[in-house]
Amino acid sequence: MQINGIHHVTAIAGPARRNLDFYGRVLGLRLVKKTVNFDDPGTYHLYYGDAAGAPGTILTFFPWEHAAAGRLGVGETQETAFRVPEGAIGYWTHRLVEHGVVHEQPQKRFGETVLAFRDPDGMRLSIVGVPGIESEPAWGEGGIPADYAIRGFHSVSLLLDDAAPTGAILSDVFGFKEIAREGTLIRYQAEGTPLGNIIDLRGAGGFLPARQGAGSVHHIAFRATDDAAQQEMVRRLAENHGIRTTEQKDRNYFRSVYFREPGRVLFEIATDVPGFAVDEAPETLGQALKLPAQYESQRSRIEAVLPELA
């Protein structure tokens, strides 16, 4: 059975140590994989998520020490939102104040309480209070009490010149359905999982185009159960929307294809398999530097140029 929704979100950051401190200590996420950028092995690729590194919980970063700041604009992810129990918003408001995190006052969006804030690079994030998720598993070793801890992605919002063509792909290819509208936001939701099952589209015709940099989301990955499910999505994209993807790329923990959707946001289709425990025991995820096979012979040189994380 195909489970639809977000597989992971990948963003660009500044210094790696600062990134790890914020997402690991302030937000209490688990570092589930420490590897390198496949195209730039002198740079980390850091993966954060829940205890198991489940699809729908994974936020990843390419941290470049001296990356210039990005600029929000059309053709980009506007906000990445996490889920917490409804009663945890007060805790998180206090925690953001305590750690000096730039944030807004809680507000209502589609009937849910949303606490918007930014990471040290200016990436737009939010925490959404969701009723009835108190009993869901949470990573209990990140310094956040389990009653308040993050439980995967709630949603991402995209800033687009025209929302309709992107909405058509969400519906036809990725199994989302439009469920509500509020102001300029159109909400799409996928069934089958509570994690990362919401995409909000905001039409902003005539707004400046995005400029990628630190604080920008590089791409959003959608789930495909396996290779066959991925190929079916590739077929629908080509036959129904005239969009071709890249060839499949093996990312060790999932297999991926990429394409630009009509609004110019970079989308990925990533398989759920084989998962993050393929080269590490579940209890030690994220502790060792894992390199793609083609770089293993260069380990000493790569380790020498990567910045210290602790």
Summary of the structure (lengths in Angstrom):
residues: 310
radius of gyration: 18.4
end to end distance: 41.5
largest distance: 54.1
contacts: 1060
relative contact order: 0.21
helix: 22%
strand: 37%
